[in-house]
Amino acid sequence: MKAFLRVFLPLLIAYGATLAWCMERWNAPSQNFAHAWLVPLVGAFVVWHRRRQWGGVESVVDRRGWWLLGPGLALHFAGALLMVDSWSAASLVLAIPGAAWLALGTARLRGLWAVLWLGLFLVPMPMYLEGRLAFELKEVAVAAGSALANFGGADVVRLGDRLQPRGLPGSLWVAPACSGLRSLLAMLTLAYCLAFFVGSRSWVRRAVLLCSAPLLAIFANTVRIAVLCWCARWFGVPFAEGTGHTLANGAEWLSLLACLWLIDSRLARPSAVAAEASTVPIAAAVTTATTTRKVGLGLWLAAAPLLALSLYRPFAVSTQRADALPAVVAGHSLVARTDRQEAQFQADLPSFRERLGTNDFVWRHYHDGQDSHIHLVALFHDTNWKSVHPPRICIEGSNMDIETDDLLPAPWLGDEIVVSRIVAKRRSDQRRFVTLSLFGTRDWLSGDYWQFTWHHLPRALMRANMSGFLLRVETSLRPGEDAAAAARRCQLFLAALVPMAKELLR
């Protein structure tokens, strides 16, 4: 009880906002970290199962725990100061074992270190990294899955985020969840638990299980996509998107579990649960009642400021600015979505909000009534500026190959201002597009993502965040037109839009 009151309770308070953020990410629409809800239960069960091993060992304060807890708290402080929640969450990986080491001592933790490192599977990765990894995994799985399906006679063609069986109505939508990231993370967690909590303590066995888990997940997701293509060819697209999808998902997980069990059985896994015992004597940590009181007092003094720093935001986040952008810009009028397009957009909206880290964005199509079409993505941010990512990420995710990615002077916006220019080709029909992108605040503009980062980072340190925006304007090249001419259309639209966006900022 003393260890709980002096170490664990103040740390629970200090990490209150961070734990809430983690649980929010566990419930995110992508469900990439949904497995994390089970991780604490697994850890608690292992601790309870091994209670005879540690129950008779006295708890002592071991100051060596600061080797982990100290850097962990420093990272938490930096994350809270900069309002980067993912940094504070990442610090839990060090803070959990460090706190246990400090409060309970080395002798009592013998055989429980693997439980303490379960924090690796509790902490969601930064949204930018998660989105990037999901995109890369999806590209691999869809390319390999469609190739495997065609080898088996499915005869499908990839059209953006859809797989079209030739000669059949309808197409298979390749959703963001098809990346396989959710399966990969869950399989890694399962393999870790199997390797460290059940069976032999051989490091060869553990290494094989941990290395095979992600490879199995990627391969299984590839086969699942191929199976859905075969279902579409043999039984129709509606069956593949409905019953076939459900059956394929279930079969994928059963196959993954069976493969992991088969690999483990080949490694001669004993059937009995083995403890992480060690016969090497470990010297008791030197501690005194004064040291114990100092540790508790220091953590209690740090708990409230860390919690307050995590909770405090300089101003409330607005979510209505992007919708307030005008319907007519530079002679182009907003084109309303069809009912089908609107239904698809609403279905995708939760995942868009998760990936962008904000609700304050629009995705619009403008037309001048003749032959000029402009596609606009406008995103506004406040303290959540860290979630804004480089425009090329979304363009690559739209099934395009980037030909040019550079910065151009923009004297039409002001001296020394640059815009990002990307020329990309759509894989499905080889159509080319030009995109101009710009980050801004009320008194600052740049198309350089790294200038955007360094503009906001020092202000975050001083709790002086500035509201801002990202404007991404895109048009397709007409037949025989060069990229420069298409870029000029984007320039006119962007030049007219920037003052309007600035007026919407506080």
C-alpha positions as CSV (number, residue, x, y, z in Angstrom):
1,M,0.0,0.0,0.0
2,K,2.9,2.4,0.7
3,A,4.3,1.8,-2.7
4,F,0.9,2.6,-4.3
5,L,0.5,5.8,-2.3
6,R,4.0,7.0,-2.7
7,V,4.8,6.1,-6.3
8,F,1.9,4.6,-8.4
9,L,-0.9,7.0,-7.3
10,P,0.9,10.2,-8.0
11,L,2.0,8.8,-11.4
12,L,-1.6,7.9,-12.2
13,I,-2.6,11.5,-11.5
14,A,0.4,12.9,-13.6
15,Y,-0.6,10.6,-16.5
16,G,-4.4,11.1,-16.2
17,A,-4.8,13.1,-19.4
18,T,-2.4,10.9,-21.3
19,L,-4.2,7.7,-20.3
20,A,-7.5,9.3,-21.5
21,W,-5.8,10.1,-24.8
22,C,-4.6,6.5,-25.2
23,M,-8.1,5.2,-24.5
24,E,-9.6,7.6,-27.0
25,R,-7.1,6.3,-29.6
26,W,-7.9,2.7,-28.7
27,N,-11.6,3.5,-29.6
28,A,-10.7,5.3,-32.9
29,P,-12.6,4.3,-36.0
30,S,-9.6,2.5,-37.6
31,Q,-9.5,0.2,-34.5
32,N,-5.8,-0.3,-35.1
33,F,-5.2,-0.3,-31.3
34,A,-8.5,-2.0,-30.2
35,H,-6.4,-4.9,-28.9
36,A,-4.9,-2.6,-26.3
37,W,-8.0,-3.0,-24.1
38,L,-7.0,-6.6,-23.4
39,V,-3.3,-5.9,-22.6
40,P,-3.8,-4.7,-19.0
41,L,-6.0,-7.8,-18.3
42,V,-3.3,-10.1,-19.7
43,G,-0.7,-8.4,-17.5
44,A,-2.8,-8.5,-14.4
45,F,-3.5,-12.3,-15.0
46,V,0.2,-13.1,-15.3
47,V,1.0,-11.1,-12.1
48,W,-1.7,-13.0,-10.3
49,H,-0.6,-16.3,-11.7
50,R,2.9,-15.7,-10.5
51,R,1.9,-14.4,-7.1
52,R,3.7,-17.2,-5.2
53,Q,6.9,-16.3,-6.8
54,W,6.9,-12.6,-5.8
55,G,4.5,-12.6,-2.9
56,G,7.1,-13.5,-0.3
57,V,9.7,-11.0,-1.4
58,E,9.8,-7.7,0.5
59,S,9.3,-4.5,-1.5
60,V,12.2,-1.9,-1.2
61,V,12.7,1.4,-2.9
62,D,15.4,0.9,-5.5
63,R,16.8,4.2,-6.7
64,R,18.0,2.6,-9.9
65,G,14.4,2.8,-11.1
66,W,15.1,6.5,-11.9
67,W,17.2,5.2,-14.8
68,L,13.9,4.5,-16.6
69,L,11.4,6.7,-14.7
70,G,13.6,9.9,-15.0
71,P,13.8,9.9,-18.8
72,G,10.2,8.8,-19.0
73,L,9.0,11.8,-16.9
74,A,11.2,14.1,-18.9
75,L,9.6,13.0,-22.1
76,H,6.2,13.3,-20.6
77,F,7.0,16.9,-19.5
78,A,8.2,17.7,-23.1
79,G,5.0,16.2,-24.6
80,A,2.8,18.1,-22.2
81,L,4.6,21.3,-22.7
82,L,4.5,21.1,-26.5
83,M,1.0,19.6,-26.5
84,V,2.2,16.5,-28.4
85,D,0.1,13.8,-26.8
86,S,1.9,11.0,-28.5
87,W,5.2,11.9,-26.8
88,S,3.6,11.8,-23.4
89,A,2.0,8.4,-24.3
90,A,5.4,7.1,-25.5
91,S,7.0,8.0,-22.1
92,L,4.7,5.3,-20.5
93,V,7.0,2.6,-22.1
94,L,9.8,3.8,-19.7
95,A,7.6,5.1,-16.9
96,I,5.8,1.9,-16.2
97,P,8.8,-0.4,-15.6
98,G,10.7,2.5,-14.0
99,A,8.0,3.1,-11.5
100,A,7.7,-0.6,-10.6
101,W,11.5,-0.9,-10.3
102,L,11.7,2.2,-8.0
103,A,8.8,1.2,-5.8
104,L,9.2,-2.6,-5.5
105,G,12.9,-3.3,-6.1
106,T,14.7,-5.7,-8.3
107,A,14.2,-8.8,-6.2
108,R,10.4,-8.6,-6.2
109,L,10.3,-7.9,-10.0
110,R,12.2,-11.1,-10.8
111,G,10.1,-12.9,-13.4
112,L,7.8,-9.9,-14.1
113,W,9.9,-7.7,-16.3
114,A,8.1,-9.0,-19.5
115,V,4.8,-7.9,-17.9
116,L,6.2,-4.4,-17.4
117,W,7.3,-4.0,-21.0
118,L,3.7,-4.7,-22.2
119,G,3.5,-0.9,-22.3
120,L,5.0,-1.3,-25.8
121,F,1.6,-2.6,-26.9
122,L,-0.5,-0.1,-25.0
123,V,0.8,3.1,-26.6
124,P,-0.7,4.3,-29.9
125,M,1.9,5.6,-32.3
126,P,1.7,9.2,-33.6
127,M,-1.1,9.6,-36.1
128,Y,1.2,10.7,-38.8
129,L,3.3,7.6,-38.4
130,E,0.2,5.4,-38.1
131,G,-1.2,6.9,-41.3
132,R,2.1,6.5,-43.2
133,L,2.6,2.9,-42.1
134,A,-1.0,2.0,-42.9
135,F,-0.6,3.5,-46.4
136,E,2.6,1.6,-47.1
137,L,1.1,-1.7,-45.9
138,K,-2.1,-1.2,-47.9
139,E,-0.1,-0.5,-51.1
140,V,1.9,-3.8,-50.6
141,A,-1.2,-5.8,-49.7
142,V,-3.4,-4.5,-52.5
143,A,-0.7,-4.8,-55.2
144,A,0.3,-8.3,-54.1
145,G,-3.3,-9.4,-53.4
146,S,-4.6,-8.3,-56.8
147,A,-1.6,-10.0,-58.5
148,L,-2.3,-13.2,-56.7
149,A,-6.0,-13.0,-57.5
150,N,-5.2,-12.5,-61.2
151,F,-2.8,-15.4,-61.2
152,G,-5.8,-17.5,-60.0
153,G,-8.1,-16.1,-62.7
154,A,-9.9,-13.3,-61.0
155,D,-9.1,-10.8,-63.8
156,V,-9.4,-7.6,-61.7
157,V,-8.1,-4.1,-62.5
158,R,-7.1,-1.6,-59.9
159,L,-8.9,1.8,-60.2
160,G,-7.8,4.1,-57.4
161,D,-9.0,2.6,-54.2
162,R,-11.2,0.0,-56.0
163,L,-10.6,-3.3,-57.6
164,Q,-12.8,-3.8,-60.7
165,P,-13.5,-7.4,-62.0
166,R,-13.5,-7.1,-65.8
167,G,-17.0,-7.6,-67.3
168,L,-18.8,-7.5,-63.9
169,P,-20.9,-4.7,-62.4
170,G,-19.6,-3.1,-59.3
171,S,-16.2,-3.0,-57.7
172,L,-14.5,-3.9,-54.4
173,W,-13.6,-0.9,-52.3
174,V,-10.2,-1.1,-50.7
175,A,-10.9,0.6,-47.4
176,P,-8.2,2.1,-45.2
177,A,-8.7,-0.9,-42.8
178,C,-7.5,-3.2,-45.6
179,S,-3.9,-2.1,-44.8
180,G,-3.6,-5.0,-42.4
181,L,-2.1,-2.7,-39.7
182,R,-4.7,-3.8,-37.2
183,S,-3.9,-7.4,-37.7
184,L,-0.2,-6.8,-37.6
185,L,-0.3,-4.9,-34.3
186,A,-2.6,-7.5,-32.7
187,M,-0.4,-10.4,-33.9
188,L,2.7,-8.8,-32.5
189,T,1.0,-8.4,-29.2
190,L,-0.2,-12.0,-29.2
191,A,3.2,-13.3,-30.3
192,Y,4.8,-11.4,-27.4
193,C,2.4,-12.8,-24.9
194,L,2.9,-16.3,-26.2
195,A,6.7,-15.9,-26.3
196,F,7.1,-14.5,-22.8
197,F,4.2,-15.8,-20.7
198,V,3.8,-19.4,-22.0
199,G,6.3,-22.2,-22.5
200,S,10.0,-22.3,-22.9
201,R,12.2,-19.3,-22.1
202,S,14.4,-20.0,-25.1
203,W,15.5,-16.7,-26.8
204,V,15.5,-18.5,-30.2
205,R,11.9,-19.4,-29.7
206,R,11.0,-15.9,-28.7
207,A,12.8,-14.3,-31.6
208,V,11.2,-16.6,-34.1
209,L,7.7,-15.9,-32.8
210,L,8.2,-12.1,-32.7
211,C,9.7,-12.1,-36.2
212,S,7.2,-14.4,-37.8
213,A,4.1,-12.6,-36.4
214,P,4.2,-9.4,-38.7
215,L,5.2,-11.5,-41.7
216,L,2.2,-13.8,-41.2
217,A,-0.1,-10.8,-40.8
218,I,1.1,-9.2,-44.0
219,F,0.9,-12.5,-46.0
220,A,-2.6,-13.3,-44.6
221,N,-3.9,-9.9,-45.5
222,T,-2.6,-10.3,-49.1
223,V,-4.3,-13.7,-49.4
224,R,-7.6,-12.2,-47.9
225,I,-7.7,-9.6,-50.6
226,A,-7.0,-12.2,-53.3
227,V,-9.8,-14.4,-51.9
228,L,-12.3,-11.4,-52.0
229,C,-11.4,-10.9,-55.7
230,W,-12.1,-14.6,-56.4
231,C,-15.4,-14.3,-54.5
232,A,-16.3,-11.3,-56.7
233,R,-15.5,-13.2,-59.8
234,W,-17.3,-16.4,-58.9
235,F,-20.2,-15.2,-56.8
236,G,-20.5,-11.5,-57.6
237,V,-19.3,-8.2,-56.1
238,P,-22.3,-7.9,-53.6
239,F,-21.5,-11.3,-52.1
240,A,-17.8,-10.4,-51.9
241,E,-18.5,-7.2,-50.1
242,G,-21.0,-8.7,-47.7
243,T,-20.9,-12.4,-46.7
244,G,-17.6,-13.1,-48.4
245,H,-15.9,-10.2,-46.6
246,T,-17.2,-11.5,-43.2
247,L,-16.1,-15.1,-43.9
248,A,-12.7,-14.0,-45.2
249,N,-12.0,-11.9,-42.1
250,G,-12.9,-14.8,-39.8
251,A,-10.8,-17.2,-41.9
252,E,-7.9,-14.8,-41.8
253,W,-7.8,-14.7,-38.0
254,L,-8.3,-18.4,-37.6
255,S,-5.4,-19.1,-40.0
256,L,-3.1,-16.6,-38.2
257,L,-3.8,-18.2,-34.9
258,A,-3.3,-21.7,-36.3
259,C,0.0,-20.7,-38.0
260,L,1.4,-19.1,-34.9
261,W,0.5,-22.2,-32.8
262,L,2.0,-24.4,-35.4
263,I,5.3,-22.5,-35.4
264,D,5.4,-22.5,-31.7
265,S,4.7,-26.3,-31.5
266,R,7.6,-26.9,-33.9
267,L,9.9,-25.0,-31.5
268,A,9.1,-27.7,-28.9
269,R,7.0,-25.6,-26.6
270,P,6.4,-27.3,-23.2
271,S,2.7,-27.4,-22.3
272,A,3.2,-26.0,-18.8
273,V,3.3,-22.3,-18.0
274,A,6.8,-21.3,-17.1
275,A,7.9,-18.5,-14.8
276,E,10.6,-16.1,-15.7
277,A,12.7,-17.2,-12.7
278,S,16.3,-16.6,-12.3
279,T,18.8,-18.4,-10.0
280,V,21.3,-15.6,-10.1
281,P,21.3,-13.8,-6.7
282,I,20.6,-10.1,-6.9
283,A,21.8,-7.8,-4.2
284,A,19.1,-6.0,-2.3
285,A,18.8,-2.3,-3.0
286,V,20.0,0.0,-0.3
287,T,17.2,2.2,0.9
288,T,16.2,4.2,4.0
289,A,12.9,5.5,5.4
290,T,14.2,9.0,4.5
291,T,14.8,8.0,0.9
292,T,11.3,6.5,0.7
293,R,9.7,9.6,1.9
294,K,11.7,11.8,-0.4
295,V,10.7,9.7,-3.4
296,G,7.0,9.9,-2.5
297,L,7.2,13.7,-1.8
298,G,9.0,14.4,-5.1
299,L,6.5,12.4,-7.2
300,W,3.5,14.0,-5.4
301,L,5.0,17.5,-6.0
302,A,5.4,16.7,-9.7
303,A,2.0,15.0,-10.2
304,A,-0.4,18.0,-10.2
305,P,1.8,20.3,-12.4
306,L,2.2,17.5,-15.0
307,L,-1.5,16.9,-15.0
308,A,-2.3,20.6,-15.3
309,L,0.2,21.1,-18.1
310,S,-1.3,18.1,-20.0
311,L,-4.9,19.5,-19.6
312,Y,-4.3,23.2,-20.2
313,R,-4.7,24.5,-23.7
314,P,-4.3,28.2,-24.4
315,F,-7.6,28.4,-26.3
316,A,-10.5,26.3,-27.4
317,V,-10.4,24.5,-30.7
318,S,-12.8,25.8,-33.4
319,T,-14.4,23.4,-35.9
320,Q,-16.6,25.7,-38.1
321,R,-14.0,27.7,-40.2
322,A,-13.5,25.4,-43.2
323,D,-17.3,25.1,-43.8
324,A,-17.4,29.0,-43.9
325,L,-15.2,29.2,-47.0
326,P,-17.3,30.7,-49.8
327,A,-19.1,28.7,-52.5
328,V,-17.7,31.0,-55.2
329,V,-13.9,31.6,-55.5
330,A,-12.1,33.2,-58.5
331,G,-15.0,32.6,-60.9
332,H,-15.4,29.0,-59.8
333,S,-18.6,27.8,-58.2
334,L,-18.9,24.9,-55.7
335,V,-20.2,21.7,-57.3
336,A,-22.5,19.8,-55.0
337,R,-21.9,16.1,-54.4
338,T,-24.3,13.6,-55.8
339,D,-26.3,11.5,-53.4
340,R,-24.0,8.6,-53.9
341,Q,-20.9,10.7,-53.5
342,E,-22.3,12.3,-50.3
343,A,-23.1,8.9,-48.8
344,Q,-19.6,7.7,-49.5
345,F,-18.1,10.8,-48.1
346,Q,-20.1,10.5,-44.9
347,A,-19.1,6.9,-44.6
348,D,-15.4,7.9,-44.9
349,L,-15.7,10.9,-42.7
350,P,-14.7,9.2,-39.4
351,S,-11.5,7.9,-40.9
352,F,-10.8,11.2,-42.5
353,R,-11.2,13.0,-39.1
354,E,-8.9,10.4,-37.5
355,R,-6.1,10.7,-40.1
356,L,-6.3,14.5,-40.2
357,G,-6.6,15.0,-36.5
358,T,-9.4,17.6,-36.8
359,N,-13.0,18.0,-37.8
360,D,-12.4,21.4,-39.2
361,F,-11.8,20.6,-42.9
362,V,-13.5,20.5,-46.3
363,W,-13.0,18.5,-49.5
364,R,-14.6,20.4,-52.3
365,H,-15.0,20.5,-56.1
366,Y,-15.2,23.9,-57.9
367,H,-16.1,24.5,-61.6
368,D,-16.0,27.7,-63.7
369,G,-18.8,26.5,-66.0
370,Q,-16.4,25.8,-68.9
371,D,-13.4,23.5,-68.7
372,S,-11.7,24.5,-65.5
373,H,-12.1,22.2,-62.5
374,I,-10.5,22.8,-59.1
375,H,-10.4,20.4,-56.2
376,L,-9.8,22.0,-52.8
377,V,-8.8,20.5,-49.5
378,A,-8.9,23.1,-46.7
379,L,-7.9,22.3,-43.2
380,F,-7.8,24.6,-40.2
381,H,-5.8,23.8,-37.0
382,D,-5.2,25.2,-33.5
383,T,-3.1,23.4,-30.9
384,N,-3.5,20.2,-33.1
385,W,-1.0,21.6,-35.7
386,K,1.1,18.4,-35.1
387,S,-1.5,16.4,-36.9
388,V,-1.1,18.3,-40.2
389,H,1.1,16.3,-42.5
390,P,2.9,17.0,-45.8
391,P,0.5,17.1,-48.8
392,R,2.3,14.3,-50.7
393,I,1.0,11.8,-48.1
394,C,-2.6,12.3,-49.2
395,I,-1.6,12.4,-52.9
396,E,0.3,9.1,-52.7
397,G,-2.7,7.6,-50.8
398,S,-4.9,8.6,-53.8
399,N,-3.2,6.0,-56.0
400,M,-0.9,8.5,-57.7
401,D,2.7,8.4,-58.6
402,I,4.5,11.7,-57.8
403,E,6.6,13.0,-60.7
404,T,7.7,16.4,-59.2
405,D,7.7,17.6,-55.7
406,D,9.3,21.0,-55.3
407,L,8.9,24.6,-53.9
408,L,8.1,27.6,-56.2
409,P,8.4,31.3,-55.5
410,A,5.0,32.9,-55.1
411,P,5.5,36.7,-55.6
412,W,1.7,36.9,-56.2
413,L,1.3,36.1,-52.4
414,G,4.2,38.2,-51.1
415,D,8.0,38.6,-51.0
416,E,10.0,35.4,-50.1
417,I,6.9,33.3,-50.0
418,V,7.0,29.8,-51.6
419,V,4.3,27.3,-52.4
420,S,4.6,23.5,-52.6
421,R,4.0,22.2,-56.2
422,I,3.4,18.5,-56.8
423,V,2.9,17.0,-60.3
424,A,1.4,13.5,-60.1
425,K,0.1,10.8,-62.4
426,R,-3.0,8.7,-61.6
427,R,-2.1,5.0,-62.0
428,S,-5.6,4.0,-63.2
429,D,-5.7,6.2,-66.3
430,Q,-2.3,8.0,-66.4
431,R,-4.1,11.3,-66.1
432,R,-1.8,14.0,-64.7
433,F,-2.6,16.6,-61.9
434,V,-0.9,19.7,-60.5
435,T,-1.3,20.5,-56.8
436,L,-0.3,23.7,-55.1
437,S,-0.3,23.7,-51.3
438,L,0.2,26.4,-48.7
439,F,0.4,26.6,-44.9
440,G,-0.6,29.8,-43.2
441,T,-1.6,31.9,-40.2
442,R,-2.9,35.5,-40.1
443,D,0.6,36.9,-40.7
444,W,2.7,34.1,-42.1
445,L,2.6,31.9,-45.3
446,S,4.8,29.1,-46.7
447,G,4.4,26.0,-48.7
448,D,7.4,24.3,-47.0
449,Y,6.3,21.7,-44.5
450,W,9.5,22.1,-42.4
451,Q,9.1,25.8,-42.2
452,F,5.6,25.2,-41.0
453,T,6.9,22.9,-38.3
454,W,9.6,25.2,-37.1
455,H,7.2,28.2,-37.2
456,H,4.8,26.5,-34.7
457,L,7.3,24.5,-32.6
458,P,8.9,27.3,-30.6
459,R,5.5,29.0,-30.1
460,A,4.2,25.7,-28.7
461,L,7.0,25.8,-26.2
462,M,5.8,29.2,-25.0
463,R,2.2,28.2,-25.0
464,A,1.6,30.8,-27.7
465,N,0.1,28.6,-30.4
466,M,-1.3,30.3,-33.5
467,S,-4.3,29.1,-35.4
468,G,-3.6,28.3,-39.0
469,F,-4.6,26.5,-42.1
470,L,-3.5,24.2,-45.0
471,L,-4.9,24.9,-48.4
472,R,-4.4,22.3,-51.1
473,V,-5.6,23.3,-54.6
474,E,-5.5,20.7,-57.4
475,T,-6.4,20.6,-61.1
476,S,-6.0,18.1,-63.9
477,L,-3.9,18.8,-67.0
478,R,-6.0,19.2,-70.2
479,P,-4.9,17.3,-73.3
480,G,-1.8,18.9,-74.7
481,E,-1.4,21.2,-71.7
482,D,1.8,21.5,-69.7
483,A,2.1,21.6,-65.9
484,A,3.0,25.3,-65.8
485,A,-0.3,26.3,-67.4
486,A,-2.3,24.1,-65.0
487,A,-0.3,25.6,-62.1
488,R,-1.4,29.1,-63.2
489,R,-5.1,28.1,-62.7
490,C,-4.3,26.9,-59.2
491,Q,-2.4,30.1,-58.5
492,L,-5.4,32.3,-59.4
493,F,-7.7,30.2,-57.2
494,L,-5.2,30.1,-54.3
495,A,-4.5,33.8,-54.4
496,A,-8.2,34.6,-54.1
497,L,-8.7,32.0,-51.4
498,V,-5.8,33.0,-49.0
499,P,-7.4,36.3,-47.8
500,M,-10.7,34.5,-47.2
501,A,-8.9,31.8,-45.1
502,K,-7.0,34.5,-43.1
503,E,-10.2,36.2,-42.2
504,L,-11.6,33.0,-40.7
505,L,-8.7,32.8,-38.2
506,R,-9.0,34.2,-34.7
